């Protein structure tokens, strides 16, 4: 049976994943617009990404305060804390990448725009299985099958993203652009990868919570 503190904390966790999702969706559109050469729209959306990331951080602080207040059993608190921090990091990584594009505005050759867009879509799509896993477990408290399904989807995405990274690195190295631009484009790849990595860590934390509760 859930106690009052846990019910409130779960409501905050559900709110948090929705805030993170909104941040990721705005960031994704901003990045896609940038690679589509609609820089003006992209820059406006990047500012919105920062604002949505701040909202997610505020909710994250509320959840951590609830943990300090005694929400969840002691054996679970560290795992819930780590999951929430990873989920918040997912929003922050998206925000950092938008800031990188905003301040550096790397030149993207025409033949790299589509490969970059595909990789961006795959990386940002990682919010979908993470959201489903978190909501399936906390909102539908105890639905472990949703967490298992999340893990499987994340594994599949990881394989696809690694393949896209290898292809993009090859295209960048062989592109007829200045060495400085090549460095910035490779930094773009790493920025995209960090977003997926944060999603992967969140998924891993969710699996730890599920395994400890045993239901």
C-alpha positions in Angstrom: 0.0 0.0 0.0 1.3 3.5 -0.9 1.6 6.0 1.9 0.7 9.7 1.4 4.3 10.8 1.0 4.9 8.2 -1.8 1.7 9.1 -3.6 2.8 12.7 -3.7 6.3 11.8 -4.8 4.9 9.6 -7.6 2.7 12.5 -8.8 5.8 14.6 -9.0 7.7 11.9 -10.8 4.9 11.7 -13.4 5.0 15.5 -13.7 8.7 15.4 -14.1 8.8 12.9 -17.0 6.1 15.1 -18.8 8.2 18.2 -18.3 11.4 16.4 -19.5 9.4 15.1 -22.5 8.2 18.7 -23.4 11.8 19.9 -23.2 13.0 17.1 -25.5 10.3 17.7 -28.0 11.0 21.4 -28.2 14.8 20.7 -28.5 14.3 18.1 -31.2 12.2 20.5 -33.3 14.9 23.2 -32.8 17.7 20.9 -33.9 15.8 19.6 -36.9 15.0 23.1 -37.9 18.7 24.0 -37.6 19.8 21.2 -39.8 17.0 22.1 -42.3 18.7 25.6 -42.5 15.7 27.3 -40.8 18.1 28.9 -38.3 15.8 31.8 -37.1 13.1 29.4 -36.0 15.6 27.0 -34.5 17.2 29.8 -32.3 13.7 30.8 -31.0 12.9 27.2 -30.1 16.3 26.8 -28.4 15.4 29.6 -26.0 12.1 27.7 -25.3 14.1 24.6 -24.6 16.0 26.3 -21.9 12.8 27.5 -20.3 11.3 24.1 -20.3 14.5 22.6 -18.9 14.3 25.0 -16.0 10.7 23.8 -15.3 11.9 20.2 -15.3 14.7 21.1 -12.9 12.2 22.8 -10.5 10.1 19.6 -10.3 13.3 17.5 -9.8 14.1 19.6 -6.7 10.6 18.9 -5.4 11.0 15.1 -5.8 14.4 15.1 -4.1 12.9 17.1 -1.2 10.2 14.4 -0.9 12.8 11.7 -0.7 14.5 13.6 2.1 11.1 13.8 3.7 10.8 10.0 3.8 9.1 9.0 0.6 9.7 5.4 -0.4 11.5 2.7 1.6 15.2 3.4 2.4 16.3 0.6 0.1 14.7 2.3 -2.9 15.5 6.0 -2.2 18.9 5.9 -3.8 17.6 4.2 -6.9 14.7 6.7 -7.2 17.1 9.6 -6.6 19.5 8.3 -9.3 16.6 7.8 -11.8 15.2 11.2 -11.2 18.7 12.8 -11.6 19.3 10.9 -14.8 15.9 12.0 -16.1 16.7 15.6 -15.3 20.1 15.2 -17.0 18.3 14.1 -20.1 16.6 17.5 -20.3 19.8 19.3 -19.5 21.8 17.4 -22.2 19.2 18.5 -24.8 19.5 22.1 -23.5 23.3 22.0 -23.6 23.2 20.7 -27.2 20.8 23.5 -28.2 23.2 26.0 -26.5 26.1 24.5 -28.4 24.3 25.0 -31.7 23.1 28.5 -30.7 26.6 29.8 -29.9 28.7 27.9 -32.5 26.3 27.6 -35.4 28.4 25.1 -37.3 28.1 24.9 -41.0 26.4 21.7 -42.1 27.1 20.6 -45.7 24.0 19.7 -47.8 24.9 16.0 -48.0 25.2 15.7 -44.2 21.9 17.3 -43.4 19.8 14.2 -43.9 22.1 11.8 -42.0 22.3 14.3 -39.1 18.5 14.6 -39.1 18.0 10.8 -38.9 20.5 10.6 -36.0 18.7 13.4 -34.2 15.4 11.7 -34.6 16.7 8.4 -33.3 18.4 10.0 -30.3 15.4 12.1 -29.3 13.0 9.2 -29.9 14.6 7.7 -26.8 12.3 9.8 -24.7 9.4 7.6 -25.9 10.4 4.3 -24.3 11.7 6.0 -21.2 8.4 7.9 -20.8 6.4 4.7 -21.3 8.6 2.8 -18.8 8.4 5.5 -16.1 4.7 6.1 -16.5 4.0 2.4 -16.8 5.7 1.7 -13.5 4.9 4.7 -11.4 1.5 5.8 -12.9 0.4 2.2 -13.2 2.4 1.3 -10.2 4.0 -2.1 -10.6 3.7 -2.9 -14.3 7.1 -4.4 -14.8 6.3 -5.5 -18.3 6.4 -1.9 -19.4 9.9 -1.5 -18.0 11.1 -4.7 -19.7 9.6 -3.4 -23.0 11.4 -0.1 -22.4 14.7 -1.9 -22.0 14.3 -3.8 -25.3 13.4 -0.7 -27.2 16.4 1.1 -25.8 18.8 -1.7 -26.8 17.4 -1.6 -30.4 17.9 2.2 -30.5 21.4 1.9 -29.2 22.4 -0.4 -32.1 20.9 1.9 -34.7 22.5 5.0 -33.2 26.0 3.5 -33.1 25.6 2.6 -36.8 24.5 6.2 -37.7 27.4 7.6 -35.7 30.0 5.5 -37.7 28.4 6.6 -40.9 28.4 10.3 -40.0 32.0 10.3 -38.8 33.0 8.8 -42.1 31.1 11.4 -44.0 32.5 14.3 -42.0 36.1 13.1 -42.4 35.6 12.9 -46.2 33.7 16.2 -46.5 35.2 19.2 -48.3 35.0 21.6 -45.3 37.4 23.4 -43.1 39.1 21.4 -40.3 37.5 23.7 -37.8 34.0 22.9 -39.2 34.8 19.2 -39.0 35.6 19.5 -35.4 32.3 21.3 -34.7 30.4 18.7 -36.7 32.0 15.8 -34.7 31.1 17.7 -31.5 27.5 17.8 -32.8 27.6 14.0 -33.0 28.9 13.7 -29.4 26.2 16.1 -28.2 23.5 14.0 -29.8 25.1 10.8 -28.2 25.1 12.4 -24.7 21.3 12.9 -25.0 20.8 9.2 -25.8 23.2 8.2 -23.1 21.2 10.1 -20.5 18.1 8.4 -21.6 19.9 5.0 -21.4 20.9 5.8 -17.8 17.4 6.7 -16.9 16.2 3.4 -18.3 18.9 1.5 -16.4 17.8 3.1 -13.1 14.2 2.2 -13.8 15.2 -1.4 -14.2 17.1 -1.3 -10.9 14.0 0.0 -9.1 11.8 -2.6 -10.7 14.2 -5.5 -9.8 14.3 -4.3 -6.2 10.6 -4.1 -5.7 10.0 -7.4 -7.4 6.7 -6.5 -8.9 
